Amino acid sequence: MKFVFQPLIDLRNKTLLGFEALTRFDDGRGPQEHFSQARAEGRLIDLELEAIRGILEASRELPDGYLVTLNASGPTIEAFAAAALQLDARLVWGLELNEESEPCSSGRARQYADTLGCLLLIDDAGVAYANRERIECLHPDIVKLDRSMITNYGSSAKVRGMVANLLEAARETGAKTLAEGIETPEHLDLVDELGFSYAQGFYYSRGLPAQELAGAMHELNRRVGIDIPGF
């Protein structure tokens, strides 16, 4: 198991906001396959907590002050809070509630995030249980719209309606919004027009090991003018 960090960009200020921490596996299988298998075998919490511990260790190489977000299911967020793992106070932490977490196991995610001193994010909004009801129930700090909401926006009236509905819920609850899957200048123009707060995707950078971030962030600054304090 290894860990990479994908940049999160503040669109209004053209500044590096932080990173989403992502888990990669040495056998070449995708992380979704690993976590889905763990869920089916009843060991999802153990695997997610192992990944979180690894991310906490890997993040020690990041500069001060950045947001670092971790993906977790509802039960794992509860277990994480109970475990009282030490969070690096140099960084701002966010918990991304997985879209497949059932409502019955996720209702206290806001409370657990507050206990840990973390931001709460709704991950992959528009997919599975990550819907308007979840936003209105949990009052997250950030709503992350699934990449499919961006890539299919122009070709699907249904998707456009979903995006409008999710953005409205975010505004009503005071949440910031983050667009995933930004790969082209056209995607960037779209999310800017829709008023998103933040963005991430291959247009900026793929996920990289912490040791490679400095060079990549300087290249990002050179290429698109993103401010990268601390690098």
C-alpha positions as CSV (number, residue, x, y, z in Angstrom):
1,M,0.0,0.0,0.0
2,K,1.3,3.5,-0.9
3,F,-0.2,7.0,-0.8
4,V,-0.4,9.8,-3.3
5,F,-1.7,13.4,-3.1
6,Q,-3.8,15.1,-5.7
7,P,-4.0,18.9,-5.6
8,L,-7.2,20.7,-4.7
9,I,-7.4,24.2,-6.2
10,D,-9.2,27.3,-4.9
11,L,-10.7,28.6,-8.1
12,R,-11.6,32.1,-6.9
13,N,-8.1,32.9,-5.6
14,K,-6.1,30.6,-8.1
15,T,-4.3,29.1,-5.1
16,L,-3.4,25.6,-4.0
17,L,-5.9,24.8,-1.3
18,G,-4.5,21.3,-0.4
19,F,-4.6,17.7,-1.4
20,E,-6.8,14.7,-1.5
21,A,-4.9,11.7,-0.1
22,L,-5.4,8.6,-2.2
23,T,-4.4,5.0,-1.6
24,R,-2.7,2.8,-4.2
25,F,-2.0,-0.9,-4.1
26,D,1.1,-2.7,-5.2
27,D,-0.7,-5.5,-7.0
28,G,-2.0,-3.2,-9.7
29,R,-5.6,-3.6,-8.8
30,G,-7.5,-0.3,-8.4
31,P,-8.4,1.0,-5.0
32,Q,-12.1,0.8,-5.6
33,E,-11.7,-3.0,-6.2
34,H,-9.8,-3.4,-3.0
35,F,-12.2,-1.4,-0.9
36,S,-15.3,-3.0,-2.5
37,Q,-13.8,-6.5,-1.8
38,A,-13.1,-5.5,1.8
39,R,-16.6,-4.2,2.2
40,A,-18.0,-7.5,1.0
41,E,-15.8,-9.5,3.3
42,G,-16.6,-7.4,6.4
43,R,-13.2,-5.9,6.8
44,L,-13.7,-2.4,5.3
45,I,-13.1,-0.6,8.6
46,D,-9.8,-2.4,9.2
47,L,-8.6,-1.6,5.6
48,E,-9.7,2.0,5.7
49,L,-8.1,2.6,9.1
50,E,-4.8,1.0,7.8
51,A,-4.9,3.4,4.9
52,I,-5.6,6.4,7.2
53,R,-2.6,5.6,9.4
54,G,-0.5,5.4,6.3
55,I,-1.7,8.7,5.0
56,L,-1.1,10.4,8.4
57,E,2.5,9.2,8.1
58,A,3.0,10.1,4.5
59,S,1.5,13.6,5.0
60,R,4.4,14.6,7.3
61,E,6.3,15.7,4.3
62,L,3.7,18.2,3.2
63,P,4.2,22.0,3.9
64,D,2.3,23.6,6.8
65,G,-1.2,24.9,6.5
66,Y,-2.7,22.8,3.7
67,L,-6.0,20.9,3.7
68,V,-5.6,17.2,3.4
69,T,-8.7,15.1,2.9
70,L,-9.2,11.4,3.7
71,N,-11.8,9.1,2.2
72,A,-13.8,6.9,4.6
73,S,-17.1,5.2,5.1
74,G,-19.5,6.2,7.9
75,P,-18.5,3.3,10.2
76,T,-14.8,4.1,9.7
77,I,-15.3,7.7,10.6
78,E,-16.8,6.6,13.8
79,A,-14.0,4.1,14.5
80,F,-11.4,6.8,13.6
81,A,-12.9,9.2,16.2
82,A,-12.9,6.4,18.8
83,A,-9.3,5.5,18.0
84,A,-8.2,9.1,18.7
85,L,-5.3,8.9,16.2
86,Q,-3.0,11.8,16.4
87,L,-3.6,14.4,13.6
88,D,-0.7,16.6,12.5
89,A,-1.7,20.1,13.8
90,R,0.4,21.7,11.0
91,L,-2.3,20.7,8.5
92,V,-6.1,21.1,8.1
93,W,-7.8,17.8,7.9
94,G,-11.0,16.8,6.1
95,L,-13.0,13.6,6.1
96,E,-14.7,12.6,2.8
97,L,-17.8,10.6,3.5
98,N,-17.9,7.8,0.9
99,E,-20.9,7.9,-1.4
100,E,-21.6,4.2,-0.8
101,S,-22.0,4.7,3.0
102,E,-25.6,3.9,3.8
103,P,-27.6,6.7,5.6
104,C,-28.1,4.5,8.7
105,S,-24.3,4.4,9.3
106,S,-23.5,8.0,8.3
107,G,-26.0,10.1,10.3
108,R,-23.4,11.1,12.9
109,A,-20.6,11.8,10.5
110,R,-20.9,15.6,11.2
111,Q,-20.6,15.0,14.9
112,Y,-17.6,12.7,14.6
113,A,-15.8,15.2,12.3
114,D,-16.4,18.0,14.8
115,T,-15.0,15.8,17.6
116,L,-11.9,15.2,15.6
117,G,-11.6,18.9,14.6
118,C,-11.9,18.0,10.9
119,L,-13.9,19.4,8.0
120,L,-16.6,17.1,6.6
121,L,-16.9,16.6,2.9
122,I,-19.6,14.7,0.9
123,D,-17.7,12.7,-1.6
124,D,-18.9,12.0,-5.2
125,A,-22.2,13.9,-4.9
126,G,-24.6,12.7,-7.5
127,V,-23.8,9.0,-7.0
128,A,-25.3,6.4,-4.8
129,Y,-26.3,7.8,-1.3
130,A,-24.4,11.1,-1.9
131,N,-27.6,13.1,-2.7
132,R,-29.4,16.3,-1.7
133,E,-30.9,14.6,1.4
134,R,-27.4,13.8,2.7
135,I,-26.2,17.4,2.2
136,E,-29.3,18.8,4.0
137,C,-28.9,16.3,6.8
138,L,-25.2,16.6,7.5
139,H,-24.4,20.2,6.6
140,P,-20.9,19.4,5.2
141,D,-18.2,22.0,4.8
142,I,-17.6,21.0,1.2
143,V,-19.7,19.1,-1.3
144,K,-17.6,17.3,-4.0
145,L,-19.5,16.6,-7.2
146,D,-18.6,13.3,-8.9
147,R,-16.6,13.6,-12.0
148,S,-19.5,12.2,-14.0
149,M,-21.5,15.3,-13.2
150,I,-18.9,17.3,-15.1
151,T,-18.0,15.1,-18.0
152,N,-21.7,14.4,-18.8
153,Y,-23.0,17.9,-18.1
154,G,-23.2,19.1,-21.7
155,S,-24.8,15.9,-23.1
156,S,-27.4,15.1,-20.4
157,A,-30.3,17.2,-19.3
158,K,-30.8,14.8,-16.4
159,V,-27.2,15.5,-15.2
160,R,-27.7,19.2,-15.5
161,G,-30.8,19.0,-13.4
162,M,-28.9,16.9,-10.8
163,V,-26.0,19.4,-10.7
164,A,-28.4,22.4,-10.2
165,N,-30.1,20.5,-7.4
166,L,-26.9,19.6,-5.6
167,L,-25.4,23.1,-6.0
168,E,-28.6,24.6,-4.6
169,A,-28.5,22.3,-1.6
170,A,-24.8,23.3,-1.0
171,R,-25.7,27.0,-1.1
172,E,-28.6,26.5,1.3
173,T,-26.5,24.7,3.9
174,G,-23.5,27.1,3.5
175,A,-21.2,24.4,2.0
176,K,-18.4,25.1,-0.5
177,T,-18.4,23.1,-3.7
178,L,-15.6,21.2,-5.4
179,A,-15.7,19.8,-8.9
180,E,-13.9,16.5,-9.5
181,G,-12.5,15.3,-12.8
182,I,-11.3,18.6,-14.4
183,E,-9.3,17.4,-17.4
184,T,-9.7,20.1,-20.0
185,P,-9.9,23.9,-20.2
186,E,-13.5,23.4,-21.3
187,H,-14.2,21.6,-18.0
188,L,-12.6,24.5,-16.1
189,D,-14.7,27.1,-18.0
190,L,-17.8,25.1,-17.1
191,V,-17.2,24.9,-13.4
192,D,-16.2,28.5,-13.3
193,E,-19.5,29.4,-15.0
194,L,-21.4,27.3,-12.5
195,G,-19.7,29.0,-9.5
196,F,-17.8,26.1,-8.0
197,S,-15.4,27.1,-5.2
198,Y,-12.7,24.4,-5.7
199,A,-11.6,21.9,-8.3
200,Q,-9.3,18.9,-8.8
201,G,-8.4,16.7,-11.8
202,F,-5.7,15.8,-14.3
203,Y,-5.8,19.3,-15.8
204,Y,-3.9,20.3,-12.7
205,S,-2.1,17.1,-11.7
206,R,-2.5,13.4,-11.1
207,G,-2.0,12.1,-7.6
208,L,1.7,12.1,-6.7
209,P,3.9,10.8,-3.8
210,A,4.7,13.6,-1.3
211,Q,8.4,13.5,-2.4
212,E,7.4,14.5,-6.0
213,L,5.0,17.3,-5.1
214,A,7.4,20.2,-5.0
215,G,8.6,19.9,-8.6
216,A,5.0,19.2,-9.8
217,M,3.6,22.2,-7.9
218,H,6.2,24.6,-9.4
219,E,5.3,23.3,-12.8
220,L,1.7,23.9,-12.0
221,N,2.5,27.4,-11.1
222,R,4.4,27.9,-14.3
223,R,1.8,26.3,-16.5
224,V,-1.5,27.8,-15.2
225,G,-0.4,30.4,-12.7
226,I,-1.6,28.7,-9.5
227,D,-0.1,30.2,-6.4
228,I,1.7,27.5,-4.3
229,P,2.7,29.0,-0.9
230,G,5.1,26.8,1.0
231,F,6.6,25.0,-2.0
